[in-house]
Amino acid sequence: MSDPITLNVGGKLYTTSLATLTSFPESMLGAMFSGKMPTKRDSQGNCFIDRDGKVFRYILNFLRTSHLDLPEDFQEMGLLRREADFYQVQPLIEALQEKEVELSKAEKNAMLNITLNQRVQTVHFTVREAPQIYSLSSSSMEVFNANIFSTSCLFLKLLGSKLFYCSNGNLSSITSHLQDPNHLTLDWVANVEGLPEEEYTKQNLKRLWVVPANKQINSFQVFVEEVLKIALSDGFCIDSSHPHALDFMNNKIIRLIRYR
């Protein structure tokens, strides 16, 4: 057996064998490690490749086994495809194409379930009436919660590209709040009468906006309308068998399905 070879791929170290790296001679890695292409070295003498180090593990495993193994919640297919193109591992490129077709078929039929909760609470804040003169005030505040589950990861990404939190005076996509690829929980408040803008930041009160309409969501009715627009445009329809009509009319539960 040949001596181990350590690679530095984008700052991440991998140890493998020459036989593995040259298992597909027509690939760029096969050319690099058969002496047909020059290689660079880092300060430790390891072969250096200036590419994404995280997804290289999947490429290396394919070189070892000729089989594409990805976790069920893998979210970087586009990046892995670009890396496979760079290394020119043709069987891996073909395996990724087959995987994407498989995922596309799985995404066609989908379910979307949204459970909504609302409460009213009192918020206390100070109001500056004049220089060095402040008064304590309070107001009722509507607090909203939406638990969203969909079997379509792509739909939740689409939803995340339309809904934004307003916090600290900036809009941020809700995609960063995805608990997992299929589940999203949203918490936000409506505008509070008389509440100074800085108090939203101080008390960590987030408001919800929909783009590109640039509309603030101050009620469940508006939220439901906007989510329905996005879902219906993506091929979903209302599941008439569930939930109970009263729950749907009261904006408590929304269930949509998609068949293609």
N, C-alpha and C positions, 0 to 999 in steps of 0.2 A: 504494500500500500504506500502511496505517496505521502510525503510530509504534509501536515495541515497548512492551509493558507488562510491568513487573516486579512479580511477586506475592511476598509473604512469607507462605508457608503453614506455620504452626507453627515459624517460624524458618528455614525452608529457602526459598531464592530460586529463582524460575522466571521466565524471560522468554518471552513469547509475544505474540500479536497480538490485537487487539480482535475480528477476524473469527473467530479460533479460540474465544475465550471466549464468543462469542454464536452459535456454530454450532448450538446447540440452544436456541432462544429460550425454550422453556417451562421450561428448567432454572433452578435458583437462580443459577447463574453467568450465564446469559443475562439474567436479571432484574437482577442486580447491575451488569452492565456495559452494559446498555441504559438505565440511569438509573431503572429502576423500583424499585430497592432502594438504600438508602444503603450506602456502603462506608467501612471504617475505614482509616486510614493509620498506618504505623509512623514512627519518628523520621527515616527517610530519605525519607519521602514515598511509599513503596511501598504498594500496596494490601495490607492485612493480613487474613488469614483464619485464625482460631484453630482449625485442624484438623490432622490428621496430615500432616506434610510429606513423609514418605518415600513413602507410597503414592500421593500426588497425581500423581506422574509418570505412573502408568498411566491415571489419569483424564484428564490433559492430552493424553496420546498418543491416547486414544480421541476426544477432541474434535478432534484434528487429522486422524485417519484414519478414524473411525467403525469401527475394528477393535480388538478386545481382544487385546493382545499381552502374554503373561505368560511368565516363565521357567519351564522345566520343573520346577524345584524350588521354585516359589512356595509359601510356607507361611502367607500372611496373607490368605487368601480371605475369612474372616469380617470382618476389618478393612476390606478393600477394599469389601465389600458394604455395610457400614455407612456408609462414606464416600460411596459412590455414592447411597445413600438420602438422605444429607444434601444432596448437591448436586442431587438429583432429575434426574439424567440418565437418562431412562427407557430409551432404547436400550441404555445401558450396563448398567442393572439387568437387562434382559432377556438381554443377552449373558452376564452373570455367572450367571444362572440356568441357561442352556444349558451353560455351562462346568462348573457343579457337577454337573449330571446326567451329563455326559460323564465327569467324574472319579469319580463314584459307580459308574458301570458298570465303569470300569477297575479299581476297587478290589475288585470282587466276587470275581474270580478272582485268587488270590494264592499265592505260595510263600514259605515260611519255612525258612531253613537256619541251623543253629547248629552251630558247631564248638567243641569244648571241649578245654581243655588244663589239666593239673594238675601241680604240682611241689611238692617239699618242700625248704625251705631253713631254715638256722639263723638265728635272730634273737638278737642279744646285747643285754642291757639291764642296768641297775643296779637294785638293790633296796635300799631304805632299811630297815635292820634296827633301828636306834635313832637317836636324834639324833646327827648327825655321823658315823654309822657306815653305810657302804654296802658292798655286795658285788656283784661282777660275776657275772651269771648268763646262761644261754643256754637256748634251747628250740627244738624243731623246730616249724616253721610250715607249714601247707598254704596254697599260693598257687594261686588259680583264675583262669582266663582264659576268656572266652566271646566269640566273634566271631559276631555275629548279623546276618544279612542277610534282608530281606523286601522283596518287591515292593510291599507295602502300607505306605505311609507312616503311614496311620491306625493300623495295628496296632502299629507301633513306638511311636507316641504313647501308645496304650493300655498297652503294656508299661511305658513310662516312667512312667505314672501309678500303677503298682503296685510298682515296684522302687525302692528308695532306698539311697543310700550313707550309712553312719554315719561321720562324720568330725568331729573336734573336738567330739564330744559332741552333734552335731546331725545330723538326717536331711535329705538333699538329694536331689531327684529326679534320676534318671539321664538325663532328657531333655536336660540341659545338656551331656551327653557324647556326643550324637549327632554322628558325624563327617559325615554327610550324611543326608538324609531317609530313606534306605533301609539305612543301615549303622550298627551300634552295637557298640562294643567295651567289655567290662566286665572289670575287674581287681579282685579283692578277696581277703581272707584270712579264714580261720576264726579263731575265738577261740584265743588262745595261752595255754596253762596257765602261770599265774604272772606273766604280763606285766601290769605296772601300766597303768591306763587312760591315763595321760599319755604312755606310750611309744607308743601307737598314733598319737597326734597328732604326737609328736616324730619318729617314723620314717615318717610319712605312710602308715600302714597303714589301708586302708579296709575296712570290713565291709559286708555286703549284707543288706538287710532287705526283706521283702515285706509290704505293707499291703493291706487292713486287718487281715490276720491277725496283724500285728505279730510276725512270726516271723523270726529270724535264720537266714541261709542259711550253714550250716557244712559243707555237702557238696554234691557234684554231684547226688547222688540227690535231695536236697531241692530244688535249683535246677530240675532237670528236671521234678519233680512240679509245682512251682508254675508254671513256664512252660507246661507242658501244660494245666493248669487254665485259664490265661488264654487260650491259643490255641484249645483245644477249645470254650470258651464263645463264641469269636468266629467259629466255623464251620470251623476248620481240622480236618484229620484226618491221621493218620500215613500217609506215603507208603510203602506196603509194598514198592515196587520199588527204593527207595533210601533209606538206605544199606544196606550189608551188615548182616545181623542181629546179628553179633558186635559191630560198631561201635556199633549202637544200644544193645545190652544193656550194653556197657562205657561208655556215656555219652560217646562220643567225637564222634559226629555225630548230629544230629537234623534230619530234614527232614519238613516238614508241607506240605500243600497244601489249597487251598480252592477249591471250584467252586460257583457259585451261578447 
